């Protein structure tokens, strides 16, 4: 879910977030390189979903999509 939320940020806010982030490894698969993380977030923007495979916990995979609502009008 985090990458979907980050993908919705304007570039300047995303740059600020990544610059300040202290990335921590939870498994051998965790993305801790800031350039790689930015590329993954750009991929989320293009594809419209995020798939995280064993980055937080081994055998845990998650998928997230943004759900947007339209205001009545």
N, C-alpha and C positions, 0 to 999 in steps of 0.2 A: 504494500500500500504506500510505503514511503516514496518509492520511485515514481509512482503515479502522481502523488502530490507534488513532488519536486519538478516533474515534467510540466506541470501547469504554471510554474513560476515564470515570470519574465526573466530573460537571460541575465540581467544585472543582479537580480535577487538570487538566482541560482549560483552565479559566480561568487557572490558574498557568502552564501551558505557553504559551498564547497571549500572556499578559502579558510573558513573558520572551523570546519568540521575536523574532529579528531576521530579518524576511522580506526575501528578496532576489529581484529580478526577473531571470529568465533569458531570457524572450521577452516580446513585447508582451502575451501572454496570461496571464502568471504572476499569480496572485492575491497581492497584497502588502498588501491592506487587511485588518486584523485582524478587523473586524466581518464583512466578506464571507467570510473564511475560516471564522469560527465558523458562519455561516449554511450554508456548504457542508458542514461537518462535521455539522451538524444534519440536512441533507438525506441524508447518507450513513447516519445512524442510522435515518431513516425508510425509506429505500429498500433498505438492506441491501447496497449496493455503492457503489463510487466509480469515476467515470470522469474522467480527467484528460486534457484535450485541448490539446496543444502548449504546456503550461506550463513544461516543462523544456527541451524542444528542439522546434523547428519540425518538423512531420510525425510527431512521436512522440505516440501516444495509448496510454493504458494503462487497464486496468480491474482492479479488485481486489474481492474478496469475502472476508469472514471465514470461515475454516474452523474449526469447533469440533469437538472430539472429546468423546465421552462416556466417562467413567470406567466401567469394568466394575463392576457392583454389583448 
